[in-house]
Amino acid sequence: MEWMKSALCARVDPELFFPVSAAGPALREELAAKRICVRCPVLRPCLTWALDSGQAYGVWGGASAEERAALRRQQPESSARPRLSSAGPRSAAPPAARRAPRPRLAD
């Protein structure tokens, strides 16, 4: 995964890409992570990797776990991977790939 070396998120705290809930300060963390992703030169490969590898937590390729699940549901069964529109997310959170995802806590 050579693309990870160019990821902007590699230069920030990986915790930012793994908010612990879906409300309050965690929403601000998710938005902050997505602001980094949108400027990242490897957004597409990151999102593709996250979809292909079934990442269930965190922000990857500018998309939250819920957004990635929605992308998967949009595709017919015969499709190996959801199609990415040109307007879709473009970046990543690769440093988090090196550590186990933190479970989400109930609100």
C-alpha positions as CSV (number, residue, x, y, z in Angstrom):
1,M,0.0,0.0,0.0
2,E,2.5,2.5,-1.3
3,W,-0.2,5.2,-1.3
4,M,-0.2,5.4,2.5
5,K,3.1,7.2,2.4
6,S,1.5,10.2,0.7
7,A,-1.5,10.4,3.0
8,L,-2.0,13.7,4.8
9,C,-3.4,11.9,7.9
10,A,0.0,10.3,8.5
11,R,1.0,13.7,9.8
12,V,-1.7,14.1,12.4
13,D,-3.0,12.2,15.5
14,P,-4.7,9.0,14.3
15,E,-7.2,9.3,17.1
16,L,-8.9,12.1,15.1
17,F,-10.0,9.6,12.5
18,F,-11.6,7.3,15.1
19,P,-14.3,9.2,17.0
20,V,-15.6,7.3,20.0
21,S,-19.3,8.1,19.4
22,A,-21.7,9.5,16.8
23,A,-22.6,12.7,18.8
24,G,-21.2,15.8,20.4
25,P,-17.4,16.3,20.2
26,A,-17.1,13.1,18.2
27,L,-19.0,14.7,15.3
28,R,-16.5,17.6,15.4
29,E,-13.6,15.1,15.2
30,E,-15.2,13.4,12.3
31,L,-15.7,16.7,10.4
32,A,-12.1,17.7,11.2
33,A,-10.8,14.3,9.9
34,K,-12.9,14.8,6.7
35,R,-11.5,18.3,6.2
36,I,-8.0,16.7,6.1
37,C,-9.2,13.9,3.8
38,V,-10.7,16.3,1.2
39,R,-7.2,17.8,0.6
40,C,-5.4,14.5,0.5
41,P,-3.8,13.4,-2.7
42,V,-4.6,9.7,-2.0
43,L,-8.3,10.0,-1.0
44,R,-9.5,7.6,-3.8
45,P,-7.1,4.8,-3.1
46,C,-7.8,5.1,0.6
47,L,-11.5,4.9,0.2
48,T,-11.2,2.0,-2.3
49,W,-8.9,0.1,0.2
50,A,-11.3,0.8,3.1
51,L,-14.3,-0.5,1.0
52,D,-12.4,-3.5,-0.3
53,S,-11.0,-4.5,3.1
54,G,-14.3,-3.9,5.0
55,Q,-13.1,-1.3,7.4
56,A,-15.9,-1.0,10.0
57,Y,-14.6,1.9,12.1
58,G,-13.2,5.4,11.5
59,V,-12.9,7.9,8.7
60,W,-11.3,6.4,5.6
61,G,-11.1,8.1,2.2
62,G,-13.2,11.0,3.5
63,A,-16.1,8.7,4.5
64,S,-17.4,7.5,7.9
65,A,-18.2,3.9,8.6
66,E,-21.9,4.7,8.0
67,E,-21.2,6.4,4.7
68,R,-19.0,3.4,3.5
69,A,-21.8,1.0,4.5
70,A,-24.3,3.1,2.4
71,L,-21.9,3.0,-0.6
72,R,-21.8,-0.8,-0.3
73,R,-25.6,-1.1,-0.1
74,Q,-26.0,1.0,-3.2
75,Q,-24.2,-1.5,-5.4
76,P,-25.8,-4.6,-6.9
77,E,-24.7,-8.0,-5.6
78,S,-22.8,-8.6,-8.9
79,S,-20.5,-5.6,-8.3
80,A,-17.2,-6.4,-6.5
81,R,-16.8,-2.8,-5.3
82,P,-19.0,0.3,-5.1
83,R,-18.4,2.8,-7.9
84,L,-17.0,6.1,-6.7
85,S,-18.4,9.2,-8.3
86,S,-16.0,12.0,-9.3
87,A,-17.6,14.2,-6.6
88,G,-17.1,11.6,-3.9
89,P,-14.6,11.5,-1.1
90,R,-10.9,11.4,-1.9
91,S,-8.7,10.8,1.1
92,A,-7.6,8.6,4.0
93,A,-6.7,7.8,7.6
94,P,-4.0,5.2,7.0
95,P,-2.1,5.5,10.3
96,A,-5.0,3.9,12.0
97,A,-4.6,0.8,9.8
98,R,-1.6,0.0,12.0
99,R,-3.6,-0.3,15.2
100,A,-6.8,-2.1,16.1
101,P,-10.0,0.0,15.8
102,R,-11.5,1.3,18.9
103,P,-15.0,0.1,19.6
104,R,-17.8,2.7,19.5
105,L,-19.4,3.5,22.8
106,A,-23.1,3.8,23.2
107,D,-24.5,7.3,23.6
